[in-house]
Amino acid sequence: MDKTACFEAITIGLPHGQPVTVATAANALQLLTEDWPEPRGPRHRDAVDTCLKVIDGHRSSQEVRRALVEAAAEAGYRVS
């Protein structure tokens, strides 16, 4: 189990509070499950699933980054 699977950090501007910077699968999963506002679409579900697979060692950390960017784009959140 790899909770520290790292990737190049991205910052997501959620509609509430300060922008959030994420660089690990565990942080991405926390953001997606605890802090991500409703409504949540199919890309959000894909990103959660990808995080879990990376943490279990079945996918690469770069896949989390890509899935997180896609979920943010789906929701209309700024990514940098």
N, CA, C and O atoms as a Maestro MAE file, in Angstrom:
{
 s_m_m2io_version
 :::
 2.0.0
}

f_m_ct {
 s_m_title
 :::
 protein
 m_atom[320] {
  # First column is atom index #
  i_m_mmod_type
  r_m_x_coord
  r_m_y_coord
  r_m_z_coord
  i_m_residue_number
  s_m_chain_name
  s_m_pdb_residue_name
  s_m_pdb_atom_name
  i_m_atomic_number
  :::
  1 25 0.849 -1.177 0.000 1 A "MET " " N  " 7
  2 3 0.000 0.000 0.000 1 A "MET " " CA " 6
  3 2 0.893 1.238 0.000 1 A "MET " " C  " 6
  4 15 1.767 1.373 0.857 1 A "MET " " O  " 8
  5 25 0.677 2.148 -0.963 2 A "ASP " " N  " 7
  6 3 1.521 3.337 -1.091 2 A "ASP " " CA " 6
  7 2 0.691 4.597 -0.955 2 A "ASP " " C  " 6
  8 15 0.175 5.119 -1.943 2 A "ASP " " O  " 8
  9 25 0.562 5.086 0.277 3 A "LYS " " N  " 7
  10 3 -0.217 6.296 0.520 3 A "LYS " " CA " 6
  11 2 0.555 7.553 0.156 3 A "LYS " " C  " 6
  12 15 -0.020 8.640 0.109 3 A "LYS " " O  " 8
  13 25 1.853 7.419 -0.102 4 A "THR " " N  " 7
  14 3 2.667 8.592 -0.396 4 A "THR " " CA " 6
  15 2 2.964 8.722 -1.879 4 A "THR " " C  " 6
  16 15 3.843 9.499 -2.253 4 A "THR " " O  " 8
  17 25 2.272 7.996 -2.729 5 A "ALA " " N  " 7
  18 3 2.507 8.072 -4.171 5 A "ALA " " CA " 6
  19 2 2.469 9.531 -4.609 5 A "ALA " " C  " 6
  20 15 1.418 10.173 -4.595 5 A "ALA " " O  " 8
  21 25 3.626 10.039 -4.996 6 A "CYS " " N  " 7
  22 3 3.769 11.466 -5.304 6 A "CYS " " CA " 6
  23 2 3.682 11.732 -6.802 6 A "CYS " " C  " 6
  24 15 3.983 10.871 -7.629 6 A "CYS " " O  " 8
  25 25 3.264 12.943 -7.120 7 A "PHE " " N  " 7
  26 3 3.232 13.422 -8.489 7 A "PHE " " CA " 6
  27 2 3.520 14.915 -8.467 7 A "PHE " " C  " 6
  28 15 3.566 15.524 -7.398 7 A "PHE " " O  " 8
  29 25 3.714 15.507 -9.640 8 A "GLU " " N  " 7
  30 3 3.959 16.948 -9.718 8 A "GLU " " CA " 6
  31 2 2.750 17.682 -9.147 8 A "GLU " " C  " 6
  32 15 1.619 17.475 -9.585 8 A "GLU " " O  " 8
  33 25 3.003 18.532 -8.177 9 A "ALA " " N  " 7
  34 3 1.924 19.220 -7.457 9 A "ALA " " CA " 6
  35 2 1.041 20.038 -8.392 9 A "ALA " " C  " 6
  36 15 1.511 20.645 -9.354 9 A "ALA " " O  " 8
  37 25 -0.254 20.033 -8.079 10 A "ILE " " N  " 7
  38 3 -1.203 20.893 -8.778 10 A "ILE " " CA " 6
  39 2 -2.009 21.647 -7.730 10 A "ILE " " C  " 6
  40 15 -2.218 21.166 -6.617 10 A "ILE " " O  " 8
  41 25 -2.451 22.827 -8.106 11 A "THR " " N  " 7
  42 3 -3.273 23.639 -7.225 11 A "THR " " CA " 6
  43 2 -4.644 23.779 -7.857 11 A "THR " " C  " 6
  44 15 -4.773 24.126 -9.031 11 A "THR " " O  " 8
  45 25 -5.665 23.505 -7.061 12 A "ILE " " N  " 7
  46 3 -7.042 23.546 -7.540 12 A "ILE " " CA " 6
  47 2 -7.789 24.635 -6.782 12 A "ILE " " C  " 6
  48 15 -7.780 24.674 -5.552 12 A "ILE " " O  " 8
  49 25 -8.428 25.511 -7.532 13 A "GLY " " N  " 7
  50 3 -9.228 26.578 -6.932 13 A "GLY " " CA " 6
  51 2 -10.653 26.135 -6.735 13 A "GLY " " C  " 6
  52 15 -11.482 26.271 -7.635 13 A "GLY " " O  " 8
  53 25 -10.946 25.606 -5.565 14 A "LEU " " N  " 7
  54 3 -12.318 25.209 -5.245 14 A "LEU " " CA " 6
  55 2 -13.160 26.462 -5.038 14 A "LEU " " C  " 6
  56 15 -12.606 27.529 -4.775 14 A "LEU " " O  " 8
  57 25 -14.476 26.363 -5.150 15 A "PRO " " N  " 7
  58 3 -15.315 27.552 -5.047 15 A "PRO " " CA " 6
  59 2 -15.394 28.144 -3.636 15 A "PRO " " C  " 6
  60 15 -15.917 29.244 -3.462 15 A "PRO " " O  " 8
  61 25 -14.893 27.445 -2.647 16 A "HIS " " N  " 7
  62 3 -14.914 27.956 -1.270 16 A "HIS " " CA " 6
  63 2 -13.488 27.930 -0.713 16 A "HIS " " C  " 6
  64 15 -12.737 26.995 -0.991 16 A "HIS " " O  " 8
  65 25 -13.116 28.919 0.050 17 A "GLY " " N  " 7
  66 3 -11.815 28.910 0.706 17 A "GLY " " CA " 6
  67 2 -10.640 29.145 -0.218 17 A "GLY " " C  " 6
  68 15 -10.794 29.577 -1.360 17 A "GLY " " O  " 8
  69 25 -9.464 28.850 0.307 18 A "GLN " " N  " 7
  70 3 -8.210 29.049 -0.407 18 A "GLN " " CA " 6
  71 2 -7.983 27.918 -1.417 18 A "GLN " " C  " 6
  72 15 -8.512 26.820 -1.243 18 A "GLN " " O  " 8
  73 25 -7.197 28.181 -2.477 19 A "PRO " " N  " 7
  74 3 -6.832 27.106 -3.394 19 A "PRO " " CA " 6
  75 2 -6.096 25.993 -2.634 19 A "PRO " " C  " 6
  76 15 -5.414 26.251 -1.642 19 A "PRO " " O  " 8
  77 25 -6.245 24.771 -3.108 20 A "VAL " " N  " 7
  78 3 -5.660 23.606 -2.459 20 A "VAL " " CA " 6
  79 2 -4.576 23.028 -3.361 20 A "VAL " " C  " 6
  80 15 -4.806 22.786 -4.546 20 A "VAL " " O  " 8
  81 25 -3.382 22.807 -2.787 21 A "THR " " N  " 7
  82 3 -2.288 22.184 -3.526 21 A "THR " " CA " 6
  83 2 -2.192 20.723 -3.127 21 A "THR " " C  " 6
  84 15 -2.208 20.386 -1.943 21 A "THR " " O  " 8
  85 25 -2.093 19.857 -4.133 22 A "VAL " " N  " 7
  86 3 -2.091 18.411 -3.919 22 A "VAL " " CA " 6
  87 2 -0.903 17.805 -4.656 22 A "VAL " " C  " 6
  88 15 -0.624 18.167 -5.799 22 A "VAL " " O  " 8
  89 25 -0.189 16.861 -3.986 23 A "ALA " " N  " 7
  90 3 0.961 16.219 -4.618 23 A "ALA " " CA " 6
  91 2 1.090 14.738 -4.277 23 A "ALA " " C  " 6
  92 15 2.071 14.105 -4.666 23 A "ALA " " O  " 8
  93 25 0.115 14.171 -3.555 24 A "THR " " N  " 7
  94 3 0.147 12.739 -3.247 24 A "THR " " CA " 6
  95 2 -1.239 12.144 -3.463 24 A "THR " " C  " 6
  96 15 -2.248 12.848 -3.427 24 A "THR " " O  " 8
  97 25 -1.266 10.844 -3.685 25 A "ALA " " N  " 7
  98 3 -2.539 10.150 -3.867 25 A "ALA " " CA " 6
  99 2 -3.408 10.261 -2.617 25 A "ALA " " C  " 6
  100 15 -4.625 10.421 -2.718 25 A "ALA " " O  " 8
  101 25 -2.793 10.177 -1.450 26 A "ALA " " N  " 7
  102 3 -3.557 10.270 -0.199 26 A "ALA " " CA " 6
  103 2 -4.190 11.653 -0.047 26 A "ALA " " C  " 6
  104 15 -5.347 11.767 0.356 26 A "ALA " " O  " 8
  105 25 -3.427 12.708 -0.371 27 A "ASN " " N  " 7
  106 3 -3.985 14.066 -0.291 27 A "ASN " " CA " 6
  107 2 -5.094 14.259 -1.316 27 A "ASN " " C  " 6
  108 15 -6.106 14.899 -1.032 27 A "ASN " " O  " 8
  109 25 -4.899 13.705 -2.504 28 A "ALA " " N  " 7
  110 3 -5.922 13.814 -3.545 28 A "ALA " " CA " 6
  111 2 -7.204 13.114 -3.100 28 A "ALA " " C  " 6
  112 15 -8.301 13.639 -3.292 28 A "ALA " " O  " 8
  113 25 -7.064 11.938 -2.511 29 A "LEU " " N  " 7
  114 3 -8.235 11.204 -2.038 29 A "LEU " " CA " 6
  115 2 -8.960 11.985 -0.947 29 A "LEU " " C  " 6
  116 15 -10.189 12.049 -0.939 29 A "LEU " " O  " 8
  117 25 -8.213 12.570 -0.040 30 A "GLN " " N  " 7
  118 3 -8.822 13.373 1.025 30 A "GLN " " CA " 6
  119 2 -9.589 14.556 0.436 30 A "GLN " " C  " 6
  120 15 -10.720 14.832 0.836 30 A "GLN " " O  " 8
  121 25 -8.969 15.249 -0.512 31 A "LEU " " N  " 7
  122 3 -9.629 16.383 -1.164 31 A "LEU " " CA " 6
  123 2 -10.923 15.931 -1.835 31 A "LEU " " C  " 6
  124 15 -11.970 16.557 -1.666 31 A "LEU " " O  " 8
  125 25 -10.848 14.858 -2.586 32 A "LEU " " N  " 7
  126 3 -12.003 14.389 -3.349 32 A "LEU " " CA " 6
  127 2 -13.141 13.886 -2.464 32 A "LEU " " C  " 6
  128 15 -14.311 14.060 -2.805 32 A "LEU " " O  " 8
  129 25 -12.815 13.272 -1.349 33 A "THR " " N  " 7
  130 3 -13.854 12.672 -0.518 33 A "THR " " CA " 6
  131 2 -14.354 13.583 0.603 33 A "THR " " C  " 6
  132 15 -15.495 13.446 1.044 33 A "THR " " O  " 8
  133 25 -13.515 14.512 1.070 34 A "GLU " " N  " 7
  134 3 -13.904 15.336 2.205 34 A "GLU " " CA " 6
  135 2 -14.180 16.797 1.857 34 A "GLU " " C  " 6
  136 15 -15.020 17.436 2.491 34 A "GLU " " O  " 8
  137 25 -13.485 17.326 0.863 35 A "ASP " " N  " 7
  138 3 -13.561 18.764 0.603 35 A "ASP " " CA " 6
  139 2 -14.191 19.137 -0.733 35 A "ASP " " C  " 6
  140 15 -14.465 20.313 -0.974 35 A "ASP " " O  " 8
  141 25 -14.419 18.184 -1.586 36 A "TRP " " N  " 7
  142 3 -14.941 18.466 -2.930 36 A "TRP " " CA " 6
  143 2 -16.428 18.783 -2.837 36 A "TRP " " C  " 6
  144 15 -17.205 17.967 -2.342 36 A "TRP " " O  " 8
  145 25 -16.828 19.957 -3.308 37 A "PRO " " N  " 7
  146 3 -18.251 20.330 -3.219 37 A "PRO " " CA " 6
  147 2 -19.142 19.487 -4.142 37 A "PRO " " C  " 6
  148 15 -18.682 18.892 -5.116 37 A "PRO " " O  " 8
  149 25 -20.389 19.463 -3.806 38 A "GLU " " N  " 7
  150 3 -21.412 18.854 -4.678 38 A "GLU " " CA " 6
  151 2 -21.762 19.869 -5.759 38 A "GLU " " C  " 6
  152 15 -21.577 21.064 -5.527 38 A "GLU " " O  " 8
  153 25 -22.246 19.472 -6.899 39 A "PRO " " N  " 7
  154 3 -22.442 18.101 -7.352 39 A "PRO " " CA " 6
  155 2 -21.115 17.485 -7.793 39 A "PRO " " C  " 6
  156 15 -20.173 18.194 -8.146 39 A "PRO " " O  " 8
  157 25 -21.062 16.188 -7.766 40 A "ARG " " N  " 7
  158 3 -19.870 15.426 -8.164 40 A "ARG " " CA " 6
  159 2 -20.232 14.569 -9.360 40 A "ARG " " C  " 6
  160 15 -21.201 13.811 -9.330 40 A "ARG " " O  " 8
  161 25 -19.445 14.699 -10.406 41 A "GLY " " N  " 7
  162 3 -19.751 14.006 -11.655 41 A "GLY " " CA " 6
  163 2 -18.945 12.738 -11.859 41 A "GLY " " C  " 6
  164 15 -18.249 12.283 -10.952 41 A "GLY " " O  " 8
  165 25 -19.040 12.167 -13.057 42 A "PRO " " N  " 7
  166 3 -18.351 10.908 -13.367 42 A "PRO " " CA " 6
  167 2 -16.828 11.016 -13.285 42 A "PRO " " C  " 6
  168 15 -16.172 10.053 -12.888 42 A "PRO " " O  " 8
  169 25 -16.256 12.150 -13.647 43 A "ARG " " N  " 7
  170 3 -14.791 12.316 -13.558 43 A "ARG " " CA " 6
  171 2 -14.350 12.333 -12.100 43 A "ARG " " C  " 6
  172 15 -13.253 11.873 -11.779 43 A "ARG " " O  " 8
  173 25 -15.186 12.854 -11.221 44 A "HIS " " N  " 7
  174 3 -14.894 12.826 -9.785 44 A "HIS " " CA " 6
  175 2 -14.839 11.372 -9.310 44 A "HIS " " C  " 6
  176 15 -13.904 10.978 -8.612 44 A "HIS " " O  " 8
  177 25 -15.835 10.586 -9.687 45 A "ARG " " N  " 7
  178 3 -15.850 9.165 -9.295 45 A "ARG " " CA " 6
  179 2 -14.630 8.434 -9.848 45 A "ARG " " C  " 6
  180 15 -14.028 7.611 -9.158 45 A "ARG " " O  " 8
  181 25 -14.269 8.738 -11.093 46 A "ASP " " N  " 7
  182 3 -13.076 8.122 -11.689 46 A "ASP " " CA " 6
  183 2 -11.824 8.493 -10.903 46 A "ASP " " C  " 6
  184 15 -10.957 7.649 -10.682 46 A "ASP " " O  " 8
  185 25 -11.726 9.747 -10.482 47 A "ALA " " N  " 7
  186 3 -10.550 10.211 -9.743 47 A "ALA " " CA " 6
  187 2 -10.455 9.511 -8.383 47 A "ALA " " C  " 6
  188 15 -9.365 9.115 -7.970 47 A "ALA " " O  " 8
  189 25 -11.573 9.358 -7.692 48 A "VAL " " N  " 7
  190 3 -11.572 8.645 -6.415 48 A "VAL " " CA " 6
  191 2 -11.101 7.205 -6.629 48 A "VAL " " C  " 6
  192 15 -10.256 6.707 -5.885 48 A "VAL " " O  " 8
  193 25 -11.645 6.550 -7.636 49 A "ASP " " N  " 7
  194 3 -11.269 5.171 -7.944 49 A "ASP " " CA " 6
  195 2 -9.780 5.074 -8.271 49 A "ASP " " C  " 6
  196 15 -9.103 4.149 -7.824 49 A "ASP " " O  " 8
  197 25 -9.275 6.024 -9.046 50 A "THR " " N  " 7
  198 3 -7.854 6.027 -9.401 50 A "THR " " CA " 6
  199 2 -6.988 6.201 -8.160 50 A "THR " " C  " 6
  200 15 -5.980 5.510 -8.014 50 A "THR " " O  " 8
  201 25 -7.363 7.107 -7.268 51 A "CYS " " N  " 7
  202 3 -6.612 7.294 -6.014 51 A "CYS " " CA " 6
  203 2 -6.517 5.983 -5.240 51 A "CYS " " C  " 6
  204 15 -5.440 5.602 -4.781 51 A "CYS " " O  " 8
  205 25 -7.640 5.303 -5.099 52 A "LEU " " N  " 7
  206 3 -7.650 4.048 -4.350 52 A "LEU " " CA " 6
  207 2 -6.758 2.999 -5.008 52 A "LEU " " C  " 6
  208 15 -6.056 2.260 -4.318 52 A "LEU " " O  " 8
  209 25 -6.782 2.933 -6.322 53 A "LYS " " N  " 7
  210 3 -5.940 1.959 -7.031 53 A "LYS " " CA " 6
  211 2 -4.462 2.301 -6.893 53 A "LYS " " C  " 6
  212 15 -3.630 1.402 -6.774 53 A "LYS " " O  " 8
  213 25 -4.129 3.576 -6.906 54 A "VAL " " N  " 7
  214 3 -2.731 3.978 -6.724 54 A "VAL " " CA " 6
  215 2 -2.272 3.646 -5.309 54 A "VAL " " C  " 6
  216 15 -1.183 3.105 -5.118 54 A "VAL " " O  " 8
  217 25 -3.092 3.966 -4.330 55 A "ILE " " N  " 7
  218 3 -2.739 3.673 -2.941 55 A "ILE " " CA " 6
  219 2 -2.531 2.168 -2.741 55 A "ILE " " C  " 6
  220 15 -1.680 1.758 -1.952 55 A "ILE " " O  " 8
  221 25 -3.301 1.353 -3.450 56 A "ASP " " N  " 7
  222 3 -3.148 -0.102 -3.369 56 A "ASP " " CA " 6
  223 2 -2.028 -0.634 -4.255 56 A "ASP " " C  " 6
  224 15 -1.752 -1.833 -4.256 56 A "ASP " " O  " 8
  225 25 -1.378 0.259 -5.012 57 A "GLY " " N  " 7
  226 3 -0.242 -0.143 -5.834 57 A "GLY " " CA " 6
  227 2 -0.596 -0.688 -7.200 57 A "GLY " " C  " 6
  228 15 0.231 -1.342 -7.835 57 A "GLY " " O  " 8
  229 25 -1.827 -0.428 -7.673 58 A "HIS " " N  " 7
  230 3 -2.261 -0.981 -8.955 58 A "HIS " " CA " 6
  231 2 -2.216 0.007 -10.116 58 A "HIS " " C  " 6
  232 15 -2.438 -0.380 -11.264 58 A "HIS " " O  " 8
  233 25 -1.933 1.272 -9.833 59 A "ARG " " N  " 7
  234 3 -1.855 2.296 -10.873 59 A "ARG " " CA " 6
  235 2 -0.702 3.229 -10.540 59 A "ARG " " C  " 6
  236 15 -0.167 3.192 -9.432 59 A "ARG " " O  " 8
  237 25 -0.318 4.068 -11.501 60 A "SER " " N  " 7
  238 3 0.782 5.005 -11.282 60 A "SER " " CA " 6
  239 2 0.275 6.322 -10.700 60 A "SER " " C  " 6
  240 15 -0.877 6.705 -10.904 60 A "SER " " O  " 8
  241 25 1.145 6.995 -9.983 61 A "SER " " N  " 7
  242 3 0.765 8.270 -9.371 61 A "SER " " CA " 6
  243 2 0.415 9.316 -10.426 61 A "SER " " C  " 6
  244 15 -0.396 10.205 -10.166 61 A "SER " " O  " 8
  245 25 1.009 9.223 -11.604 62 A "GLN " " N  " 7
  246 3 0.683 10.173 -12.677 62 A "GLN " " CA " 6
  247 2 -0.775 10.042 -13.100 62 A "GLN " " C  " 6
  248 15 -1.382 11.011 -13.557 62 A "GLN " " O  " 8
  249 25 -1.329 8.861 -12.950 63 A "GLU " " N  " 7
  250 3 -2.740 8.665 -13.296 63 A "GLU " " CA " 6
  251 2 -3.651 9.419 -12.322 63 A "GLU " " C  " 6
  252 15 -4.718 9.892 -12.713 63 A "GLU " " O  " 8
  253 25 -3.233 9.532 -11.054 64 A "VAL " " N  " 7
  254 3 -4.007 10.322 -10.093 64 A "VAL " " CA " 6
  255 2 -4.018 11.776 -10.521 64 A "VAL " " C  " 6
  256 15 -5.063 12.427 -10.531 64 A "VAL " " O  " 8
  257 25 -2.850 12.276 -10.872 65 A "ARG " " N  " 7
  258 3 -2.746 13.689 -11.283 65 A "ARG " " CA " 6
  259 2 -3.669 13.963 -12.455 65 A "ARG " " C  " 6
  260 15 -4.430 14.931 -12.440 65 A "ARG " " O  " 8
  261 25 -3.605 13.117 -13.464 66 A "ARG " " N  " 7
  262 3 -4.432 13.283 -14.664 66 A "ARG " " CA " 6
  263 2 -5.923 13.211 -14.309 66 A "ARG " " C  " 6
  264 15 -6.711 14.027 -14.786 66 A "ARG " " O  " 8
  265 25 -6.309 12.245 -13.482 67 A "ALA " " N  " 7
  266 3 -7.713 12.096 -13.098 67 A "ALA " " CA " 6
  267 2 -8.199 13.292 -12.285 67 A "ALA " " C  " 6
  268 15 -9.344 13.720 -12.428 67 A "ALA " " O  " 8
  269 25 -7.328 13.830 -11.431 68 A "LEU " " N  " 7
  270 3 -7.686 14.992 -10.620 68 A "LEU " " CA " 6
  271 2 -7.886 16.224 -11.497 68 A "LEU " " C  " 6
  272 15 -8.820 16.997 -11.285 68 A "LEU " " O  " 8
  273 25 -7.016 16.402 -12.473 69 A "VAL " " N  " 7
  274 3 -7.158 17.523 -13.412 69 A "VAL " " CA " 6
  275 2 -8.465 17.391 -14.189 69 A "VAL " " C  " 6
  276 15 -9.164 18.383 -14.395 69 A "VAL " " O  " 8
  277 25 -8.798 16.185 -14.619 70 A "GLU " " N  " 7
  278 3 -10.037 15.962 -15.361 70 A "GLU " " CA " 6
  279 2 -11.266 16.228 -14.480 70 A "GLU " " C  " 6
  280 15 -12.253 16.796 -14.949 70 A "GLU " " O  " 8
  281 25 -11.208 15.822 -13.219 71 A "ALA " " N  " 7
  282 3 -12.333 16.072 -12.302 71 A "ALA " " CA " 6
  283 2 -12.508 17.565 -12.066 71 A "ALA " " C  " 6
  284 15 -13.633 18.063 -12.012 71 A "ALA " " O  " 8
  285 25 -11.399 18.275 -11.924 72 A "ALA " " N  " 7
  286 3 -11.466 19.728 -11.725 72 A "ALA " " CA " 6
  287 2 -12.044 20.416 -12.962 72 A "ALA " " C  " 6
  288 15 -12.860 21.331 -12.847 72 A "ALA " " O  " 8
  289 25 -11.618 19.972 -14.138 73 A "ALA " " N  " 7
  290 3 -12.131 20.558 -15.387 73 A "ALA " " CA " 6
  291 2 -13.632 20.298 -15.512 73 A "ALA " " C  " 6
  292 15 -14.389 21.185 -15.909 73 A "ALA " " O  " 8
  293 25 -14.055 19.092 -15.177 74 A "GLU " " N  " 7
  294 3 -15.471 18.738 -15.232 74 A "GLU " " CA " 6
  295 2 -16.292 19.674 -14.323 74 A "GLU " " C  " 6
  296 15 -17.398 20.081 -14.681 74 A "GLU " " O  " 8
  297 25 -15.743 20.004 -13.160 75 A "ALA " " N  " 7
  298 3 -16.450 20.839 -12.193 75 A "ALA " " CA " 6
  299 2 -16.283 22.336 -12.454 75 A "ALA " " C  " 6
  300 15 -16.941 23.160 -11.819 75 A "ALA " " O  " 8
  301 25 -15.391 22.686 -13.399 76 A "GLY " " N  " 7
  302 3 -15.162 24.097 -13.716 76 A "GLY " " CA " 6
  303 2 -14.223 24.788 -12.752 76 A "GLY " " C  " 6
  304 15 -14.258 26.013 -12.632 76 A "GLY " " O  " 8
  305 25 -13.370 24.021 -12.049 77 A "TYR " " N  " 7
  306 3 -12.421 24.595 -11.114 77 A "TYR " " CA " 6
  307 2 -11.106 24.913 -11.816 77 A "TYR " " C  " 6
  308 15 -10.665 24.185 -12.705 77 A "TYR " " O  " 8
  309 25 -10.493 26.011 -11.400 78 A "ARG " " N  " 7
  310 3 -9.211 26.430 -11.962 78 A "ARG " " CA " 6
  311 2 -8.107 25.509 -11.464 78 A "ARG " " C  " 6
  312 15 -8.056 25.164 -10.284 78 A "ARG " " O  " 8
  313 25 -7.219 25.112 -12.382 79 A "VAL " " N  " 7
  314 3 -6.076 24.258 -12.044 79 A "VAL " " CA " 6
  315 2 -4.801 24.955 -12.473 79 A "VAL " " C  " 6
  316 15 -4.708 25.485 -13.580 79 A "VAL " " O  " 8
  317 25 -3.817 24.949 -11.580 80 A "SER " " N  " 7
  318 3 -2.517 25.511 -11.948 80 A "SER " " CA " 6
  319 2 -1.414 24.644 -11.372 80 A "SER " " C  " 6
  320 15 -0.234 24.939 -11.563 80 A "SER " " O  " 8
  :::
 }
 m_bond[319] {
  # First column is bond index #
  i_m_from
  i_m_to
  i_m_order
  :::
  1 1 2 1
  2 2 3 1
  3 3 4 2
  4 3 5 1
  5 5 6 1
  6 6 7 1
  7 7 8 2
  8 7 9 1
  9 9 10 1
  10 10 11 1
  11 11 12 2
  12 11 13 1
  13 13 14 1
  14 14 15 1
  15 15 16 2
  16 15 17 1
  17 17 18 1
  18 18 19 1
  19 19 20 2
  20 19 21 1
  21 21 22 1
  22 22 23 1
  23 23 24 2
  24 23 25 1
  25 25 26 1
  26 26 27 1
  27 27 28 2
  28 27 29 1
  29 29 30 1
  30 30 31 1
  31 31 32 2
  32 31 33 1
  33 33 34 1
  34 34 35 1
  35 35 36 2
  36 35 37 1
  37 37 38 1
  38 38 39 1
  39 39 40 2
  40 39 41 1
  41 41 42 1
  42 42 43 1
  43 43 44 2
  44 43 45 1
  45 45 46 1
  46 46 47 1
  47 47 48 2
  48 47 49 1
  49 49 50 1
  50 50 51 1
  51 51 52 2
  52 51 53 1
  53 53 54 1
  54 54 55 1
  55 55 56 2
  56 55 57 1
  57 57 58 1
  58 58 59 1
  59 59 60 2
  60 59 61 1
  61 61 62 1
  62 62 63 1
  63 63 64 2
  64 63 65 1
  65 65 66 1
  66 66 67 1
  67 67 68 2
  68 67 69 1
  69 69 70 1
  70 70 71 1
  71 71 72 2
  72 71 73 1
  73 73 74 1
  74 74 75 1
  75 75 76 2
  76 75 77 1
  77 77 78 1
  78 78 79 1
  79 79 80 2
  80 79 81 1
  81 81 82 1
  82 82 83 1
  83 83 84 2
  84 83 85 1
  85 85 86 1
  86 86 87 1
  87 87 88 2
  88 87 89 1
  89 89 90 1
  90 90 91 1
  91 91 92 2
  92 91 93 1
  93 93 94 1
  94 94 95 1
  95 95 96 2
  96 95 97 1
  97 97 98 1
  98 98 99 1
  99 99 100 2
  100 99 101 1
  101 101 102 1
  102 102 103 1
  103 103 104 2
  104 103 105 1
  105 105 106 1
  106 106 107 1
  107 107 108 2
  108 107 109 1
  109 109 110 1
  110 110 111 1
  111 111 112 2
  112 111 113 1
  113 113 114 1
  114 114 115 1
  115 115 116 2
  116 115 117 1
  117 117 118 1
  118 118 119 1
  119 119 120 2
  120 119 121 1
  121 121 122 1
  122 122 123 1
  123 123 124 2
  124 123 125 1
  125 125 126 1
  126 126 127 1
  127 127 128 2
  128 127 129 1
  129 129 130 1
  130 130 131 1
  131 131 132 2
  132 131 133 1
  133 133 134 1
  134 134 135 1
  135 135 136 2
  136 135 137 1
  137 137 138 1
  138 138 139 1
  139 139 140 2
  140 139 141 1
  141 141 142 1
  142 142 143 1
  143 143 144 2
  144 143 145 1
  145 145 146 1
  146 146 147 1
  147 147 148 2
  148 147 149 1
  149 149 150 1
  150 150 151 1
  151 151 152 2
  152 151 153 1
  153 153 154 1
  154 154 155 1
  155 155 156 2
  156 155 157 1
  157 157 158 1
  158 158 159 1
  159 159 160 2
  160 159 161 1
  161 161 162 1
  162 162 163 1
  163 163 164 2
  164 163 165 1
  165 165 166 1
  166 166 167 1
  167 167 168 2
  168 167 169 1
  169 169 170 1
  170 170 171 1
  171 171 172 2
  172 171 173 1
  173 173 174 1
  174 174 175 1
  175 175 176 2
  176 175 177 1
  177 177 178 1
  178 178 179 1
  179 179 180 2
  180 179 181 1
  181 181 182 1
  182 182 183 1
  183 183 184 2
  184 183 185 1
  185 185 186 1
  186 186 187 1
  187 187 188 2
  188 187 189 1
  189 189 190 1
  190 190 191 1
  191 191 192 2
  192 191 193 1
  193 193 194 1
  194 194 195 1
  195 195 196 2
  196 195 197 1
  197 197 198 1
  198 198 199 1
  199 199 200 2
  200 199 201 1
  201 201 202 1
  202 202 203 1
  203 203 204 2
  204 203 205 1
  205 205 206 1
  206 206 207 1
  207 207 208 2
  208 207 209 1
  209 209 210 1
  210 210 211 1
  211 211 212 2
  212 211 213 1
  213 213 214 1
  214 214 215 1
  215 215 216 2
  216 215 217 1
  217 217 218 1
  218 218 219 1
  219 219 220 2
  220 219 221 1
  221 221 222 1
  222 222 223 1
  223 223 224 2
  224 223 225 1
  225 225 226 1
  226 226 227 1
  227 227 228 2
  228 227 229 1
  229 229 230 1
  230 230 231 1
  231 231 232 2
  232 231 233 1
  233 233 234 1
  234 234 235 1
  235 235 236 2
  236 235 237 1
  237 237 238 1
  238 238 239 1
  239 239 240 2
  240 239 241 1
  241 241 242 1
  242 242 243 1
  243 243 244 2
  244 243 245 1
  245 245 246 1
  246 246 247 1
  247 247 248 2
  248 247 249 1
  249 249 250 1
  250 250 251 1
  251 251 252 2
  252 251 253 1
  253 253 254 1
  254 254 255 1
  255 255 256 2
  256 255 257 1
  257 257 258 1
  258 258 259 1
  259 259 260 2
  260 259 261 1
  261 261 262 1
  262 262 263 1
  263 263 264 2
  264 263 265 1
  265 265 266 1
  266 266 267 1
  267 267 268 2
  268 267 269 1
  269 269 270 1
  270 270 271 1
  271 271 272 2
  272 271 273 1
  273 273 274 1
  274 274 275 1
  275 275 276 2
  276 275 277 1
  277 277 278 1
  278 278 279 1
  279 279 280 2
  280 279 281 1
  281 281 282 1
  282 282 283 1
  283 283 284 2
  284 283 285 1
  285 285 286 1
  286 286 287 1
  287 287 288 2
  288 287 289 1
  289 289 290 1
  290 290 291 1
  291 291 292 2
  292 291 293 1
  293 293 294 1
  294 294 295 1
  295 295 296 2
  296 295 297 1
  297 297 298 1
  298 298 299 1
  299 299 300 2
  300 299 301 1
  301 301 302 1
  302 302 303 1
  303 303 304 2
  304 303 305 1
  305 305 306 1
  306 306 307 1
  307 307 308 2
  308 307 309 1
  309 309 310 1
  310 310 311 1
  311 311 312 2
  312 311 313 1
  313 313 314 1
  314 314 315 1
  315 315 316 2
  316 315 317 1
  317 317 318 1
  318 318 319 1
  319 319 320 2
  :::
 }
}
